[in-house]
Amino acid sequence: MADRTLFTLVTTLITLSIITVYSMSEFIVILDKTNDLHFFFRSIFFGFFAIFMMWILSTQDPEKWINPLGMFLFVTSTLVMMAMPFLPESLVHAVGGAKRWIKIAGLSLAPVEFFKIGFIWFLAWSFSRKIEHKPQSSLKEEALAFLPYGVMFGGVMFMIAFIQNDLGQVMVLGMTMIVMLTFAGSSFRFFLSMFGLIIFAGVTFIISKEHRIERVKSWWAIAQDSVLSIFPANIADKLRVPIDVVPYQIGYSLNAIHHGGIIGNGLADGGFKLGFLSDVHTDFILAGATEEYGFIGTFIIVFLFAWVILRTMRIANRVPSKMFSLFTLGIGLDLAFSFLLNSYGISGITPIKGIAVPFLSYGGSSIVASSIGVGMVLMISKKAHIS
């Protein structure tokens, strides 16, 4: 039997998303002159479809369906993302010059969300066959074994970070990959080497785009006071940037979080969502939710999400198949890193990355793809011995 606790937790988060998105979309429906219930009905549609897909997948045999489904997601989404730059505007929805969404039957789908699930499957499938723990292996031997994956990930970085201008998703996939590689059998020293390489690559991607540099400067303008206080005055003055570069998103996000207090202002009574906090129903939904639900409500959301991750890791630890274990681990890491990057960004701890909160942010692609990933984990949970 599939893990009922994990299914219930994800269903609860999706239900909470429907309620929260309806509250957060109050201003955007006025701005876009759409029906008051536009986002509510779309959230219900995608939410129930995601829950249905998760349930259907949980009833299937993992030995029969994991590999075909993973291969389909990986190959199809890769081909679609490669083709998107060459497709006409009638088929592809572009924002800021980046073509991230493809139009299908009146809906905009983001192939990268489904690619992440397929890529995690590919890594689990391949690592379980090619990567083994060999205590006598040198760093060079480990690097040669990883080289094909490194070349592939370089292509992924180019396809997502450059063509689609989405560095956040690359960071999530990169961190997921190196952790999966370590659990597959590589040494800790190789993990550190890869971690340093990914940081170097991330810095290279940041300095390659002016808007990314400005985003880092904006973040530093907020964080600098607390960090530079431990440095000598002459060094701190050189590292300090003008406060006028602070972005309004972060300022309003922090104010919304502060304004929520302990118990919040109440559902639908938030003020910063009314044109002050942009993307409040997507990237900044946690900030808007904190204003209305307060510390207590946000703590419950974090608790539910942490429980989802814990339950996923428990399945990964107890399933006998190495491939199934690595895949389940990868899904848990993808959800965890996405949540952390979003929550750290809206609270000013790290620069904003434009990452959706899994199961909570508005967006059919994110919710459905994440639910497919969890559905595959639920399928695998039938092979694990958990209570």
C-alpha positions in Angstrom: 0.0 0.0 0.0 1.3 3.5 -0.9 2.2 5.9 1.9 -1.1 7.5 2.9 0.6 10.0 5.2 2.6 11.5 2.3 -0.4 11.6 0.1 -2.5 13.4 2.8 0.3 16.0 3.5 0.7 16.9 -0.2 -3.1 17.1 -0.6 -3.3 19.4 2.4 -0.7 21.7 0.9 -2.4 21.8 -2.5 -5.7 22.6 -0.8 -4.1 25.4 1.2 -2.6 26.7 -2.0 -6.1 27.0 -3.6 -7.3 29.1 -0.6 -4.1 31.3 -0.4 -3.9 31.9 -4.2 -7.6 33.1 -4.1 -6.7 35.6 -1.4 -3.4 36.7 -3.0 -4.9 37.3 -6.5 -7.3 40.1 -5.3 -5.3 42.9 -6.9 -4.1 41.1 -10.0 -7.7 40.3 -11.2 -8.4 44.0 -11.0 -5.2 45.0 -12.8 -5.8 42.4 -15.6 -9.5 43.1 -15.6 -10.3 39.4 -15.3 -13.1 37.6 -13.5 -12.8 37.7 -9.7 -12.7 33.9 -9.6 -10.3 33.4 -12.5 -7.3 32.3 -10.5 -9.5 30.4 -8.0 -11.1 28.2 -10.7 -7.7 27.6 -12.4 -6.2 26.7 -9.0 -9.0 24.2 -8.4 -8.6 22.7 -11.8 -4.8 22.2 -11.6 -5.0 21.3 -7.9 -7.6 18.5 -8.3 -5.9 17.3 -11.5 -2.5 17.1 -9.6 -4.1 15.2 -6.7 -5.8 12.9 -9.2 -2.5 12.2 -11.0 -0.8 11.6 -7.7 -3.4 9.1 -6.7 -3.4 7.3 -10.1 0.4 7.0 -10.0 0.3 5.7 -6.4 -1.8 2.7 -7.5 0.7 1.5 -10.2 3.5 -1.0 -10.0 6.9 0.8 -9.8 8.7 -2.1 -11.5 6.6 -1.6 -14.5 6.0 2.1 -14.7 8.8 4.1 -13.1 11.3 3.7 -16.0 8.9 4.3 -18.9 7.3 7.3 -17.2 10.7 8.7 -16.3 12.1 8.2 -19.8 9.0 9.8 -21.3 9.3 12.9 -19.1 13.1 13.2 -19.7 13.1 12.8 -23.5 9.9 14.7 -24.2 10.6 17.7 -22.0 14.2 17.9 -23.3 13.1 17.9 -26.9 10.4 20.6 -26.2 12.9 22.9 -24.4 15.4 22.5 -27.3 12.7 23.4 -29.8 11.1 26.3 -27.9 13.6 29.1 -29.1 12.6 28.3 -32.7 8.9 28.0 -32.2 6.6 30.9 -33.3 5.1 33.3 -30.7 1.7 31.7 -31.3 3.0 28.6 -29.6 5.4 30.0 -27.0 4.8 32.6 -24.3 7.8 34.8 -23.8 8.5 37.1 -20.8 11.4 39.4 -20.7 12.8 37.8 -23.9 12.9 34.3 -22.4 10.7 31.6 -23.8 9.8 29.5 -20.8 6.1 28.6 -21.5 4.5 26.7 -24.3 0.8 27.2 -25.2 -1.3 24.0 -25.3 -5.1 24.1 -25.6 -5.3 27.6 -24.0 -2.9 26.7 -21.2 0.7 27.8 -20.6 3.0 25.0 -19.5 6.6 25.3 -18.4 8.5 22.2 -19.7 11.4 22.8 -17.3 9.2 21.7 -14.4 8.6 18.3 -16.0 12.2 18.2 -17.1 13.4 18.3 -13.5 11.4 15.1 -12.7 12.8 13.4 -15.8 16.3 14.5 -15.2 16.2 13.2 -11.6 14.9 9.9 -13.0 17.8 9.7 -15.5 20.4 10.5 -12.8 18.9 7.8 -10.5 18.7 5.3 -13.3 22.3 5.9 -14.5 24.0 6.4 -11.1 22.6 3.1 -9.9 24.4 1.4 -12.7 27.6 3.4 -13.2 28.5 4.9 -9.9 29.8 2.6 -7.1 31.6 3.2 -3.9 35.3 2.4 -4.3 37.5 3.5 -1.4 40.7 3.2 -3.4 39.5 5.4 -6.3 41.5 8.5 -6.9 39.9 11.9 -7.5 40.9 11.7 -11.1 39.1 8.3 -11.5 36.0 9.7 -9.9 36.2 12.8 -12.2 36.5 10.6 -15.3 33.4 8.5 -14.2 31.5 11.7 -13.7 32.6 13.4 -16.9 29.7 12.3 -19.1 27.2 13.6 -16.5 29.2 16.9 -16.3 29.0 17.4 -20.0 25.3 16.7 -19.9 24.7 19.1 -17.1 26.7 21.7 -19.0 24.1 21.4 -21.8 21.3 21.6 -19.2 22.9 24.8 -17.8 23.1 26.4 -21.2 19.5 25.3 -22.1 17.9 26.6 -18.9 20.1 29.4 -17.7 21.0 31.0 -21.0 18.2 30.2 -23.4 15.4 30.3 -20.8 17.2 32.8 -18.5 16.3 30.7 -15.4 19.4 30.3 -13.2 17.3 29.3 -10.1 16.2 26.0 -11.6 19.9 25.2 -12.6 21.0 25.8 -9.0 18.3 23.4 -7.7 19.2 20.7 -10.2 23.0 21.2 -9.6 22.6 20.8 -5.8 20.3 17.8 -6.3 22.7 16.1 -8.6 25.8 16.4 -6.4 24.0 15.1 -3.3 22.5 12.2 -5.3 26.0 11.5 -6.7 27.4 11.3 -3.1 24.7 8.9 -2.0 25.2 6.8 -5.2 28.8 6.1 -4.0 31.2 8.9 -4.8 33.6 10.2 -2.1 33.1 13.2 0.1 36.2 14.9 -1.3 34.6 14.6 -4.8 31.4 16.1 -3.4 33.4 19.1 -2.1 35.1 19.4 -5.5 31.8 19.4 -7.4 30.3 21.8 -4.9 33.1 24.3 -5.5 32.8 23.8 -9.3 29.0 24.5 -9.2 29.6 27.7 -7.1 32.2 28.8 -9.7 29.7 28.1 -12.5 27.0 29.9 -10.7 29.2 33.0 -10.2 30.1 32.8 -13.9 26.4 32.8 -14.9 25.7 35.7 -12.5 28.3 38.0 -14.0 27.2 37.1 -17.5 24.0 39.0 -17.2 23.6 42.6 -16.0 20.2 42.0 -14.3 21.7 39.2 -12.2 24.5 41.5 -11.1 22.0 44.1 -10.1 20.0 41.5 -8.3 23.0 40.5 -6.2 23.8 44.2 -5.5 20.2 44.7 -4.4 20.4 41.7 -2.0 23.8 42.9 -0.7 22.3 46.4 0.1 20.0 44.7 2.6 22.4 42.2 4.0 25.5 44.4 4.2 24.8 46.1 7.6 24.7 42.8 9.5 27.6 41.3 7.6 30.0 44.3 7.5 29.6 45.0 11.2 32.3 42.4 11.9 34.8 43.9 9.4 37.2 46.9 10.1 35.7 50.2 9.0 38.1 50.8 6.1 37.2 47.4 4.6 33.5 47.7 5.3 33.4 51.1 3.5 34.9 49.6 0.3 32.4 46.7 0.3 29.3 48.9 1.0 26.9 49.7 -1.8 24.4 52.6 -1.9 21.1 51.8 -0.2 19.1 53.2 -3.1 19.6 50.0 -5.0 17.4 48.1 -2.6 14.6 46.5 -4.7 11.0 47.3 -3.8 10.1 43.6 -3.9 12.5 42.7 -1.0 11.5 45.8 1.0 7.8 45.1 0.7 8.3 41.4 1.3 10.1 42.0 4.5 7.5 44.5 5.6 4.7 42.0 4.8 6.4 39.4 6.9 6.9 41.9 9.8 3.4 43.1 9.5 1.9 39.6 9.9 3.2 39.4 13.5 2.3 36.3 15.5 -1.2 35.6 14.4 -1.5 37.5 11.2 -4.1 40.0 9.9 -6.5 37.3 8.8 -7.4 35.6 5.6 -8.0 38.2 2.7 -7.0 41.1 5.0 -3.4 41.5 3.9 -2.5 45.0 2.6 0.9 44.5 0.8 -0.7 42.2 -1.8 -2.7 45.2 -3.1 -0.2 46.4 -5.7 2.8 46.7 -3.4 4.2 43.2 -3.5 4.6 41.9 -7.0 4.1 38.3 -8.0 2.4 37.7 -4.6 0.4 34.8 -5.8 3.6 33.1 -7.3 7.1 33.8 -6.2 6.2 35.9 -3.1 3.3 33.8 -1.9 5.0 33.0 1.3 5.5 36.7 2.1 1.8 37.3 1.4 0.7 34.3 3.4 2.9 35.3 6.4 1.1 38.7 6.5 -2.3 37.1 6.6 -1.5 33.9 8.6 1.2 35.3 10.8 4.1 33.4 12.3 1.8 30.6 13.5 0.3 30.0 10.1 3.6 30.1 8.4 5.1 27.7 10.9 2.3 25.3 10.1 3.1 25.5 6.4 6.8 25.0 7.1 6.0 22.1 9.4 3.8 20.4 6.8 6.4 20.8 4.1 9.2 19.5 6.4 7.0 16.5 7.1 6.7 15.9 3.4 10.5 16.0 3.0 11.0 13.7 6.1 8.5 11.2 4.8 10.1 11.2 1.4 13.6 10.6 2.8 12.2 7.8 5.0 11.0 6.1 1.9 14.3 6.6 0.2 16.1 5.1 3.2 13.9 2.0 3.4 13.3 1.0 -0.2 15.7 -1.9 -1.2 16.3 -0.9 -4.9 19.2 1.5 -5.3 17.6 3.2 -8.3 14.3 3.7 -6.5 16.1 5.0 -3.4 18.1 7.5 -5.5 15.0 8.7 -7.4 13.1 9.2 -4.2 16.0 11.1 -2.6 16.2 13.3 -5.7 12.5 14.2 -5.6 12.9 15.1 -1.9 16.0 17.2 -2.5 14.3 19.0 -5.4 11.3 20.0 -3.2 13.6 21.0 -0.3 16.0 23.1 -2.3 13.1 24.9 -4.2 11.4 25.7 -0.9 14.7 26.9 0.7 15.7 29.1 -2.2 12.3 30.7 -2.3 12.0 31.3 1.4 15.6 32.6 1.7 15.0 34.9 -1.2 11.8 36.6 0.1 13.4 37.0 3.5 16.6 38.7 2.2 18.9 35.9 3.2 19.9 35.2 -0.4 19.3 37.0 -3.7 15.9 36.3 -5.3 15.9 33.4 -7.7 12.3 33.4 -9.0 11.7 29.8 -7.7 8.1 28.7 -7.0 7.1 27.2 -3.7 6.3 23.6 -4.4 2.5 22.8 -4.1 1.8 26.4 -2.8 2.6 28.9 -5.5 0.2 29.5 -8.3 1.1 27.7 -11.5 -0.3 24.6 -13.0 3.0 23.3 -14.3 4.8 23.5 -11.0 1.9 21.8 -9.0 1.3 19.1 -11.6 4.9 18.2 -12.1 5.7 18.2 -8.4 2.6 15.9 -7.9 3.8 13.6 -10.6 7.1 13.3 -8.8 5.4 12.6 -5.5 3.1 10.2 -7.2 6.1 8.2 -8.5 7.5 8.3 -5.0 4.2 7.0 -3.7 4.4 4.2 -6.3 7.8 3.3 -4.9 6.7 3.5 -1.3 4.8 0.3 -1.8 8.2 -1.4 -2.0 9.4 0.2 1.3 8.8 -1.1 4.8 7.4 2.0 6.6 4.7 2.7 9.1 
